[in-house]
Amino acid sequence: MKVLAEAFESVTWTESHEQTVAEVPAEDWYAFAEAAKDAGFEVCVDVTAVDWMRQRPKRFEVVANLLSMKDKQRLRMVTGLDRQDPTVASITPIWPGVGFAEREVYDMFGIVFEGHPDLTRILMPDEWEGHPLRKDFGVGSVPVQFKESHKVN
């Protein structure tokens, strides 16, 4: 990790739950991921996102969990994205298995991964409008009528 820290001065390093966390600026996301793979993080275990809504200056956070099996180390890559244009580079060209996770994040949060080979919905129907895991997504309601109860009007 020392090599990564020296190569990317823009990255902020912290520890969380006994795991190293690299807070990477969005513009360095792809280059940092490429360098991490070259540094021995051969597996990207998962890519996910968090919607911080009004709790942080950057509404969205994309998280990639990396693993070095050889060195028995984990690294969490995190980047913050603005609410108006939640876009970051796809790391699918580096770790092809990440393609499905990035599609899920796109589908559920509306975060765009530039350079993704097939950025389409994966969980919701194609005609679905909106992104269900955004905190401002309306959940709606379904009236429930129980047996033997008074009729709801």
C-alpha positions in Angstrom: 0.0 0.0 0.0 3.0 2.2 0.4 3.5 2.2 -3.3 -0.1 3.4 -3.8 0.2 6.1 -1.2 3.4 7.4 -2.8 1.9 7.3 -6.4 -1.4 9.1 -5.4 -1.0 12.1 -3.2 -4.6 13.0 -3.7 -5.8 9.9 -1.9 -6.7 10.1 1.8 -5.9 7.0 3.8 -7.8 5.9 6.9 -8.6 2.7 8.9 -12.1 1.4 9.4 -13.0 -1.9 11.1 -9.4 -3.1 10.8 -9.4 -2.4 7.1 -7.5 0.2 5.1 -9.7 2.7 3.3 -8.5 4.8 0.4 -10.7 7.9 -0.3 -10.0 8.4 -4.0 -11.1 11.5 -5.9 -13.5 10.5 -8.7 -11.1 11.7 -11.4 -8.4 9.3 -10.1 -10.8 6.3 -9.6 -9.7 4.3 -12.7 -6.0 5.1 -12.4 -6.0 4.2 -8.8 -7.9 0.9 -9.4 -5.3 0.0 -12.2 -2.4 0.7 -9.8 -4.1 -1.3 -7.0 -4.3 -4.3 -9.3 -0.7 -3.9 -10.3 0.2 -3.6 -6.6 -1.3 -7.1 -6.0 -5.0 -6.6 -5.4 -6.0 -9.2 -7.9 -9.7 -9.4 -6.9 -12.4 -6.8 -6.7 -14.9 -8.5 -4.4 -17.7 -6.0 -4.8 -18.8 -2.6 -5.9 -21.7 -0.9 -4.2 -22.9 2.6 -3.3 -24.3 4.7 -0.4 -26.8 7.5 -0.7 -26.0 10.0 2.0 -28.8 12.4 0.9 -28.4 15.4 3.2 -25.8 14.1 5.5 -22.6 14.8 3.5 -21.6 17.4 0.9 -21.3 14.7 -1.8 -24.6 12.8 -1.9 -23.3 9.5 -3.3 -20.4 7.3 -2.4 -19.2 4.4 -4.5 -17.3 1.7 -2.7 -15.1 -1.0 -4.2 -13.7 -3.8 -2.0 -10.4 -5.2 -3.1 -8.5 -8.3 -2.0 -5.0 -9.4 -2.3 -5.0 -13.1 -1.7 -1.2 -13.3 -2.0 -0.6 -10.7 0.7 -3.8 -11.5 2.7 -4.9 -7.8 2.6 -8.1 -6.0 1.9 -8.4 -2.4 0.6 -11.6 -0.4 0.4 -11.7 2.2 -2.3 -14.2 5.0 -1.8 -15.2 8.0 -3.9 -17.8 10.7 -3.4 -20.0 11.8 -6.3 -22.2 14.9 -6.7 -26.0 14.7 -6.7 -26.3 16.5 -10.1 -23.9 14.3 -12.1 -23.2 11.0 -10.3 -20.6 9.7 -12.8 -17.4 7.8 -12.3 -15.2 5.6 -14.5 -16.0 1.9 -14.9 -13.4 -0.5 -13.5 -14.9 -3.4 -15.4 -12.0 -3.3 -17.9 -9.7 -4.0 -15.0 -11.8 -6.6 -13.2 -14.4 -8.0 -15.7 -16.5 -9.6 -13.0 -17.4 -6.1 -11.6 -19.6 -5.5 -14.6 -22.7 -6.9 -12.9 -22.1 -5.0 -9.6 -21.7 -1.8 -11.5 -25.0 -2.5 -13.4 -26.7 -3.1 -10.1 -25.4 0.2 -8.7 -26.6 2.0 -11.9 -30.0 0.4 -11.7 -30.6 1.0 -8.0 -28.9 4.4 -7.5 -28.6 5.9 -11.0 -24.8 6.2 -10.8 -23.3 6.2 -14.3 -20.1 4.2 -14.9 -18.4 5.7 -17.9 -16.8 3.2 -20.2 -19.0 0.2 -19.0 -19.5 -2.2 -21.9 -23.3 -2.8 -21.2 -24.6 -0.3 -18.6 -28.3 -1.4 -18.6 -30.8 -2.3 -15.9 -30.2 -5.6 -14.3 -32.8 -5.9 -11.5 -35.7 -3.6 -12.5 -37.7 -3.8 -15.7 -36.3 -1.7 -18.6 -39.4 0.6 -18.5 -39.0 1.3 -14.7 -38.6 5.0 -13.9 -36.3 6.0 -11.1 -33.8 4.3 -8.8 -35.3 2.4 -5.8 -32.3 2.7 -3.4 -32.1 6.5 -3.6 -33.4 7.9 -0.3 -35.8 10.3 -2.1 -37.4 7.5 -4.1 -41.1 7.4 -3.2 -42.1 4.0 -1.9 -45.8 4.4 -2.4 -48.4 2.4 -0.5 -50.8 -0.5 -1.1 -54.0 -0.6 0.9 -54.5 -3.8 2.9 -57.9 -5.2 3.8 -57.9 -7.8 6.5 -60.8 -10.4 6.9 -63.4 -9.5 9.4 -62.4 -5.9 9.6 -64.3 -2.8 8.8 -64.1 -1.9 5.1 -61.5 0.9 4.4 -62.8 3.6 2.1 
